[in-house]
Amino acid sequence: MSKSLQNKILFSQVVALLQNARQQVLRTVNATMTYTYFEIGRMIIEEEQNGKERAEYGKQILKGLSADLTKEFGKGFSMRNLEQIRKFYKTYSNSSSLSTILYNQIPQSVTAEFNNAYFELFRSYFKLTWTHYTFLLRIDNEEERRFYEIESEKYNWSVRELKRQYDSALYTRLALSRDKEGILKLSTAGQLIEKPKDLIKDPYILEFLGLPELHQYSESDLEEEIINKLESFLLELGHGFTFVARQDRITFDDKHFRIDLVFYNRVLRCFVLIDLKIGELKHQDLGQMQMYVNYYDREKRLEGENKTIGIVLCQNKSDLVVEYTLPENNEQIFASKYKTVLPSKEDLIKLIS
C-alpha cells in the first residue's frame, strides 16, 4: 500500500471519528438542555402549587424568576420562554408514553437532579432538540404529537421539515385512512410500511412546487418542477423511496410509451411507477398504468423483489371510476389526488371523506 493511500485512509478514519464525536457532544448538549428545562418547569409548577391563588401567584413567580435569571445569565429567560418551559413540563409529565419510563422516578430534591440513571432514562425518551419540542408543544392531541416526535427522531427531520409535515397534516391524512388499531400504531410506532397500501397518501401535498392550483400548467411543467425539487418530493412520498428514472421508455412492437417517474422503495423492495395527470382521472389512465406495472413485473422485477406498484396522481377523481376499473383484490394500482397549495385540516378532511 502506497504512503499516499495510507495517509488518505488515516485522514478519512480521523474525520469519521471527529464527526461522530461532534454528533455525540451535540446529542448530549441537547439532552442536557432539555432535561434542565424539564426540571426548571417541574420546580416552577411545584412552587405554584404552594400558592393559594394559583393563577396570580404563578404570574408573580414567572415575572420574578425571569428578572433574576436574566440578570444572572442574560437572554433566554423571558416570561414567554419560562411559560414555554413550564408548559413543556406540564405537557410531558402528563404524557402516558413518558410516564411508563419515568413513573415514580422524578427526583425529589435538587441534590438528586443530575442523577445519572435518571438522566439516561430521560435521554432515552427526549431525543430531539429543544426547538423541536417548542414546536411540538403547539400540538394539543397527545397521539398526534407523539407521532410527529417518532417520525422526527426516526428520520432525522429538521425543525423546518417537521413544521412542513405538520402543516401538510401528515398525521391527519394517514389517520383518516386507518381503523382505531392503525391510528394507535401511528402514535406508538410512527408510520409502518408493511403492505403496498401503507405507502399511499391521498391527497399528496405538493405546495413546495410553487405551482398555481388552477390548470395553468401542463403535465410536463408538473414533472419538471418535481424533478427540480426532487428531495422535497421524496419526503412527501414517504419512507424508503429512491429515484430511478423519468420518462422511462417502454416499447411494444412499433409503439412507444413513457412512464413519467420511476422510483424504488427499499422497505417493500419493489418498483413504484408514477404517472402525472392534469384534471379529472379517466379509466384509460388506470388501464395504462396497469400495462406499465405488468411490463415492470415481467421484464424488470428481479427474483426476490415484490410486485410493482403504480400510482396515478391526478387533480380530481371519481372513487366509483377507480373502484369499477380496478379488480376487487387490487393491491398494485392506486389513484391519488394532489394539491399544489397547502389546504387547511378542515379542507383535507373534506377532500378525504
C-alpha positions in Angstrom: 0.0 0.0 0.0 1.4 3.4 -1.0 2.2 6.1 1.6 -0.3 8.5 -0.1 -3.1 5.9 0.1 -2.3 5.2 3.8 -2.5 8.9 4.5 -5.9 9.2 2.8 -7.2 6.2 4.8 -5.9 7.6 8.1 -7.4 11.0 7.2 -10.9 9.5 6.5 -10.8 7.5 9.7 -9.9 10.5 11.8 -12.6 12.6 10.1 -15.2 9.9 10.8 -14.1 9.7 14.4 -14.3 13.5 14.9 -17.7 13.8 13.2 -19.0 11.0 15.4 -17.6 12.8 18.5 -19.2 16.1 17.5 -22.6 14.3 17.0 -22.3 12.7 20.4 -21.4 16.0 22.1 -24.3 17.7 20.3 -26.8 15.0 21.4 -25.5 15.3 25.0 -25.8 19.1 24.9 -29.4 18.8 23.5 -30.4 16.2 26.1 -28.9 18.2 29.0 -30.6 21.4 27.9 -34.0 19.6 27.5 -33.5 17.9 30.9 -32.6 21.1 32.6 -35.7 22.9 31.2 -37.9 19.9 32.2 -36.5 20.2 35.8 -37.0 24.0 35.8 -40.6 23.5 34.7 -41.1 21.0 37.5 -39.8 23.4 40.1 -42.0 26.2 38.8 -45.1 24.0 38.9 -44.3 22.8 42.4 -43.8 26.4 43.6 -47.0 27.5 42.1 -48.9 24.7 43.9 -47.8 26.2 47.2 -49.6 29.4 46.3 -53.2 30.0 47.4 -54.3 31.9 44.3 -52.5 29.8 41.6 -53.0 31.9 38.5 -52.0 35.2 40.0 -49.3 33.6 42.1 -47.9 31.8 39.1 -47.6 35.1 37.1 -45.6 36.6 40.0 -43.3 33.6 40.2 -42.5 33.8 36.5 -42.1 37.5 36.5 -39.7 37.5 39.4 -37.8 34.4 38.1 -37.5 35.9 34.7 -36.0 39.2 36.1 -33.5 37.3 38.3 -32.4 34.8 35.7 -32.0 37.5 33.0 -29.8 39.5 35.4 -27.7 36.4 36.2 -27.5 34.7 32.7 -28.6 37.3 30.2 -31.0 36.4 27.3 -33.1 33.3 27.1 -35.3 33.6 30.2 -38.1 36.0 29.2 -41.5 35.5 30.6 -42.5 33.9 27.3 -39.6 31.4 27.5 -40.4 30.5 31.0 -44.0 29.9 30.1 -42.8 27.5 27.4 -40.6 25.7 29.9 -43.5 25.5 32.3 -45.8 24.2 29.6 -43.1 21.7 28.5 -43.0 20.0 31.9 -46.8 20.2 32.4 -47.4 18.6 28.9 -44.8 15.8 29.1 -45.1 15.0 32.8 -48.8 14.0 32.0 -47.8 12.1 28.9 -48.8 8.4 29.1 -45.8 7.3 27.0 -43.3 9.2 29.2 -44.9 8.0 32.4 -44.1 4.4 31.5 -40.4 5.3 31.5 -40.1 7.8 34.3 -43.0 6.9 36.6 -42.1 7.4 40.2 -38.5 8.3 39.3 -38.8 12.1 39.3 -36.1 13.5 41.7 -37.4 14.8 44.9 -34.6 17.3 45.6 -32.0 19.5 43.9 -29.2 17.1 45.1 -30.8 14.3 43.0 -31.3 16.5 40.0 -28.5 15.2 37.9 -28.7 11.6 39.0 -27.0 9.7 36.1 -29.6 6.8 36.0 -32.5 9.2 35.8 -30.7 11.4 33.2 -30.1 8.3 31.0 -33.8 7.3 31.3 -34.8 10.9 30.4 -32.4 11.0 27.4 -33.8 7.7 26.1 -37.2 9.5 25.7 -36.2 13.0 24.8 -34.0 12.7 21.7 -34.9 15.9 19.8 -33.7 19.4 20.2 -35.4 22.0 22.4 -36.5 23.8 19.3 -38.3 20.7 18.1 -40.1 20.5 21.4 -41.2 24.1 21.4 -42.9 23.5 18.1 -44.4 20.2 19.3 -46.0 21.9 22.3 -48.4 23.6 19.8 -50.0 20.2 19.2 -52.7 19.5 21.8 -53.6 16.0 20.8 -51.1 13.6 22.6 -51.3 10.9 19.9 -50.7 13.3 17.1 -47.8 15.0 19.0 -46.2 11.6 19.7 -46.5 10.6 16.0 -44.5 13.7 14.9 -42.0 13.1 17.7 -41.4 9.5 16.5 -41.1 10.5 12.8 -38.8 13.4 13.6 -36.5 11.1 15.5 -36.6 8.2 13.2 -36.0 10.1 10.0 -33.9 13.0 11.4 -36.3 15.7 10.4 -35.1 19.3 10.9 -37.5 21.7 12.6 -38.3 23.1 9.2 -39.3 19.7 7.8 -41.3 18.9 11.0 -43.2 22.1 10.5 -43.8 21.3 6.8 -45.1 17.8 7.6 -47.4 19.2 10.3 -48.7 22.0 8.1 -49.4 19.4 5.4 -51.4 17.5 8.0 -49.5 14.2 7.5 -50.9 12.6 10.6 -54.5 13.6 9.6 -54.0 12.2 6.1 -52.7 8.9 7.4 -55.1 8.6 10.4 -58.3 9.2 8.3 -57.5 6.1 6.2 -56.9 3.8 9.2 -59.0 2.0 11.8 -58.6 2.5 15.5 -55.8 0.0 15.7 -54.0 1.6 12.8 -54.3 5.1 14.5 -52.8 3.7 17.7 -49.8 2.3 15.8 -49.2 5.8 14.4 -48.9 7.2 17.9 -46.7 4.4 19.2 -44.5 3.4 16.3 -45.0 6.1 13.6 -45.8 5.2 10.0 -45.3 1.5 9.4 -44.9 0.2 5.9 -45.9 -3.4 5.7 -48.0 -3.6 2.6 -48.4 -1.5 -0.6 -51.4 0.4 0.6 -49.3 1.7 3.6 -47.2 3.7 1.1 -50.1 5.6 -0.4 -51.3 9.0 0.6 -54.5 10.6 -0.7 -54.1 13.5 -1.2 -50.4 14.3 -1.8 -49.5 17.9 -0.8 -47.1 19.5 -3.4 -47.1 23.1 -2.2 -43.3 23.2 -2.4 -43.6 23.1 -6.2 -44.9 26.7 -6.3 -47.5 25.9 -8.9 -50.9 27.5 -9.0 -54.0 25.5 -8.1 -55.7 26.2 -11.4 -55.0 24.5 -14.7 -52.3 27.0 -15.7 -49.5 24.4 -16.2 -49.0 21.2 -18.2 -48.1 17.7 -17.1 -44.6 18.3 -18.3 -44.4 21.5 -16.2 -45.6 19.5 -13.2 -43.0 16.8 -13.9 -40.2 19.4 -14.4 -40.9 21.1 -11.0 -41.0 17.7 -9.3 -37.5 16.9 -10.7 -36.2 20.3 -9.7 -37.5 19.8 -6.2 -36.9 16.0 -6.0 -35.7 16.0 -2.4 -38.9 17.6 -1.2 -41.0 15.2 -3.4 -39.2 12.2 -1.9 -40.0 13.4 1.6 -43.7 13.8 0.6 -43.7 10.3 -0.9 -42.6 8.9 2.4 -40.1 6.4 3.7 -37.7 4.3 1.7 -38.0 5.9 -1.8 -35.1 6.3 -4.2 -35.3 7.9 -7.6 -34.7 5.7 -10.6 -35.8 7.4 -13.8 -38.0 10.0 -15.5 -39.8 9.5 -18.9 -38.7 5.8 -18.9 -39.5 4.5 -22.4 -41.0 1.1 -23.0 -41.8 -0.3 -26.5 -44.3 -2.8 -27.8 -43.8 -3.5 -31.5 -43.5 -0.1 -33.0 -45.4 1.8 -30.3 -43.5 3.7 -27.6 -44.8 4.7 -24.1 -43.1 6.8 -21.4 -43.6 6.4 -17.7 -43.4 9.8 -16.1 -41.5 8.9 -12.9 -39.9 5.6 -11.7 -38.9 5.1 -8.0 -37.8 2.1 -6.0 -39.0 1.6 -2.4 -36.3 -0.1 -0.2 -38.8 -1.0 2.5 -41.2 -3.0 0.3 -38.4 -3.9 -2.2 -40.4 -3.0 -5.2 -40.6 -0.5 -8.1 -43.1 2.3 -7.8 -44.3 3.9 -11.0 -46.0 7.3 -11.0 -48.0 8.9 -13.8 -49.0 12.6 -13.6 -52.4 13.7 -14.9 -53.9 17.2 -15.1 -57.6 17.4 -14.4 -60.0 14.5 -13.9 -58.8 10.9 -13.8 -60.1 8.7 -16.7 -60.5 5.0 -16.6 -58.0 4.8 -19.5 -55.3 6.3 -17.2 -55.7 3.4 -14.8 -55.6 0.9 -17.7 -52.4 2.4 -19.0 -50.8 2.2 -15.5 -51.8 -1.4 -15.3 -49.9 -2.0 -18.6 -46.8 -0.3 -17.1 -47.0 -2.3 -13.9 -47.4 -5.6 -15.9 -44.3 -4.7 -18.0 -42.2 -4.0 -15.0 -43.3 -7.1 -13.2 -42.4 -9.3 -16.2 -39.4 -7.5 -17.6 -37.7 -5.5 -14.8 -38.5 -7.2 -11.5 -35.7 -9.4 -10.1 -36.1 -12.6 -8.2 -36.9 -11.8 -4.5 -38.4 -8.4 -5.3 -42.1 -7.7 -4.7 -44.7 -6.8 -7.3 -44.6 -3.3 -8.8 -46.8 -0.5 -7.5 -48.4 2.1 -9.8 -49.7 5.4 -8.6 -51.7 7.8 -10.9 -51.5 11.3 -9.4 -54.4 13.5 -10.6 -56.1 16.7 -9.7 -59.5 15.1 -9.3 -61.1 11.6 -9.4 -64.3 9.7 -9.1 -63.9 6.9 -6.5 -66.5 4.9 -8.4 -64.5 5.1 -11.6 -61.5 3.8 -9.6 -63.5 1.1 -7.9 -65.0 -0.4 -11.0 -61.9 0.0 -13.2 -59.6 -1.9 -10.9 -60.1 -5.5 -9.7 -61.6 -6.1 -6.3 -58.4 -7.6 -4.8 -56.2 -4.8 -6.2 -53.0 -4.2 -4.3 -50.9 -2.7 -7.1 -52.7 0.2 -8.8 -53.7 3.3 -6.9 -55.1 6.7 -7.8 -54.5 9.7 -5.5 -55.3 13.4 -5.7 -52.6 16.0 -5.4 -52.8 19.6 -4.2 -50.4 22.3 -5.1 -51.4 24.7 -2.4 -51.5 23.9 1.3 -55.1 23.2 2.4 -56.4 23.6 6.0 -57.0 20.4 8.1 -60.8 21.0 7.6 -60.3 21.1 3.8 -58.2 17.9 4.0 -61.0 16.1 5.9 -63.5 17.2 3.2 -61.1 16.0 0.5 -60.7 12.6 2.0 -64.2 12.0 3.4 
